[in-house]
Amino acid sequence: MPCNDWFAIEKQYRIAVHLYSDAVNHLDSTRDFDAAWQHVESARTDADRARSALLGHQRKHSCVPMRGSRMRAEIADSATDELCLGDQGQPGG
């Protein structure tokens, strides 16, 4: 059963994902694409951090069962994803 901390972290994750989605949805209606794209990337980073916090809490606290070893491998590798993937060749990175 999820603990109160998990629910608080999950709420922050939902908010971050919602803000990321909103930023992406506004790309086609913006006049300043570069600034909007930077906002999208910032929101994506925030959502990634929130997801990592949620998964990290689950791993450390075990209040929510994790699905199989694949999920555990994702968590273990999440710290190195940024180092391995970097900006993936995106301009401005």
C-alpha positions as semicolon CSV with decimal commas, in nm:
position;residue;x (nm);y (nm);z (nm)
1;M;0,000;0,000;0,000
2;P;0,144;0,340;-0,095
3;C;0,245;0,558;0,198
4;N;0,163;0,927;0,242
5;D;0,505;1,027;0,112
6;W;0,448;0,826;-0,205
7;F;0,117;1,005;-0,266
8;A;0,286;1,344;-0,220
9;I;0,569;1,252;-0,460
10;E;0,320;1,105;-0,708
11;K;0,120;1,429;-0,701
12;Q;0,434;1,627;-0,783
13;Y;0,504;1,386;-1,069
14;R;0,152;1,431;-1,208
15;I;0,187;1,809;-1,190
16;A;0,525;1,798;-1,366
17;V;0,393;1,574;-1,643
18;H;0,091;1,801;-1,688
19;L;0,317;2,108;-1,717
20;Y;0,533;1,924;-1,971
21;S;0,228;1,829;-2,175
22;D;0,101;2,188;-2,167
23;A;0,437;2,319;-2,283
24;V;0,443;2,076;-2,577
25;N;0,083;2,158;-2,668
26;H;0,166;2,530;-2,690
27;L;0,454;2,487;-2,934
28;D;0,238;2,528;-3,242
29;S;0,081;2,853;-3,120
30;T;0,394;3,035;-3,004
31;R;0,564;3,327;-3,173
32;D;0,899;3,265;-3,004
33;F;0,971;2,901;-3,083
34;D;1,320;2,901;-2,929
35;A;1,195;3,024;-2,593
36;A;0,901;2,783;-2,605
37;W;1,134;2,493;-2,687
38;Q;1,357;2,583;-2,393
39;H;1,044;2,581;-2,176
40;V;0,954;2,235;-2,310
41;E;1,301;2,102;-2,233
42;S;1,294;2,250;-1,883
43;A;0,952;2,096;-1,819
44;R;1,075;1,760;-1,951
45;T;1,372;1,770;-1,716
46;D;1,142;1,850;-1,424
47;A;0,912;1,560;-1,517
48;D;1,212;1,326;-1,545
49;R;1,334;1,431;-1,201
50;A;0,989;1,386;-1,050
51;R;0,963;1,038;-1,201
52;S;1,306;0,948;-1,068
53;A;1,204;1,069;-0,723
54;L;0,890;0,854;-0,735
55;L;1,074;0,544;-0,851
56;G;1,353;0,606;-0,603
57;H;1,103;0,627;-0,319
58;Q;0,941;0,304;-0,432
59;R;1,278;0,131;-0,446
60;K;1,394;0,253;-0,105
61;H;1,066;0,237;0,084
62;S;0,902;-0,064;-0,085
63;C;0,556;0,077;-0,016
64;V;0,451;0,009;-0,376
65;P;0,539;-0,323;-0,539
66;M;0,766;-0,278;-0,837
67;R;0,704;-0,473;-1,153
68;G;0,968;-0,732;-1,228
69;S;1,338;-0,694;-1,277
70;R;1,301;-0,467;-1,580
71;M;1,171;-0,187;-1,358
72;R;1,454;-0,240;-1,114
73;A;1,703;-0,227;-1,402
74;E;1,550;0,099;-1,526
75;I;1,596;0,255;-1,183
76;A;1,953;0,134;-1,155
77;D;2,033;0,273;-1,500
78;S;1,844;0,602;-1,462
79;A;2,142;0,772;-1,302
80;T;2,358;0,698;-1,607
81;D;2,098;0,772;-1,877
82;E;2,188;1,139;-1,893
83;L;2,557;1,059;-1,917
84;C;2,500;0,806;-2,194
85;L;2,233;0,988;-2,391
86;G;2,331;1,350;-2,336
87;D;2,142;1,585;-2,559
88;Q;2,117;1,320;-2,834
89;G;2,254;1,565;-3,090
90;Q;1,980;1,822;-3,043
91;P;2,079;2,176;-3,144
92;G;2,127;2,423;-2,864
93;G;2,223;2,155;-2,610
